[in-house]
Amino acid sequence: MKAKEDTQAEGQTPESQRNAFRKGTAPRLRESQLFQGFVRILERDLGALSTSKVRDPWLVGFSHGADSSALLLLLHEFVRSSAAPKAKPTLLPIHIDHGLRSGSAREALQAQAFCERLGLPCEVHRLEPAPGSGESWAREARYQIFSKRARDLNASLLFLAHHLDDDLETLLFRLMRGTGPLGLAGIPAQRPLAPSTDLPTRIYRPLLDLPKRELVDSLLQQRRTWIEDPSNAEIGHSPRNRIRHGLLADIRSHPRAWKALNALKQEALAFSNHIHEELQDLPLGPALTARPVLPLTRLQALSPWAFERYLSLALESLGQARPSRALLRQARHLLEARLPSGKCVEARGHWRLERRKKELHLRLLAP
């Protein structure tokens, strides 16, 4: 796959930036508004991401697409700058060659060369897909590698390059499939990498407030190339592609609609944060795995949205998929005050939630 050339900016680069690029007068990355904003985001978030010292190294999911290339450049500049922690972390880009299309091995070499020019190592992991493997398999395999390397290296952070366009695309995707208000909050800026284990590593997405246009513009200004996945340009490739190139592109062309969609996401995010405050001190992760019993009185005091969110998180921490909204609604009936013991809600072959006096017992079932 040919790396995307500097002159191919999909019409997104302002003319003044194009002229500056041609004349060789574009500002250095450290002097750019993008970098200054990125530094403020890191300074805001890093302290809250870990109660202990952020452990070295910082892992970076690196496909060498425009998004992850921009993220790696920003992180590299941050580590070199005075704004970085005194104990400067090292960066370890991880490139996954899923082997799903021809040319992927060549793209892995391009990713390594990009990192070498920055003086960074680049781990390349090549996967051997079985016939019929697709995006779901690739995602699961990718996160398995991330989790293994995080455990091997005792890393506390994995940086991923999802940006504002990805976030709004996810919002629209969930809206079209059917979602509640919590689903409108979009992609979480940070979450556990492996919720069903004791791995302390957290995923961190510092670009979620930045539009892709700004990332692409920065790459052009710095004379950087990147790899363009051709499947991303195929409108019929997936429902997300149809949203990206159809509905989202149309909204982007109308500034008021774009601003309104982003405002909706921000309102939903504030609502989600409020809901998470309700869930303080409820068992999750290893504490729930050791004793999957939910206190009924405490759950009855939650708002309906908080209960549904907690049950989803509880199942996730036990390695289960997020339940459907229909199952969540059924589970809410188990909180009724006069309901007798023995009533249950079940996802066949996966889990059962049963009312027992003053507790709800969550039990995993054999497939």
Secondary structure, DSSP 4 states (H G I P E B T S, - for coil): -PEEPTT--TT-S-HHHHHHHHHT-PPPGGGSHHHHHHHHHHHHHHHHH-SSPPPS-EEEE---SHHHHHHHHHHHHHHHSTTS-SSPPPEEEEEEE---STTHHHHHHHHHHHHHHTT---EEEE--PPTT--HHHHHHHHHHHHHHHHHHHT--EEE----HHHHHHHHHHHHHH---GGGGG-S-SEEESSTTSS---EEE-TTTTS-HHHHHHHHHHTT--EE--GGGG-TTS-HHHHIIIIIHHHHHTSHHHHHHHHHHHHHHHHHHHHHHHHTTT---THHHHH--EEEHHHHHTS-HHHHHHHHHHHHHHTTPPPPPHHHHHHHHGGG-TTPPTT-EEEETTTEEEEEETTEEEEEE---
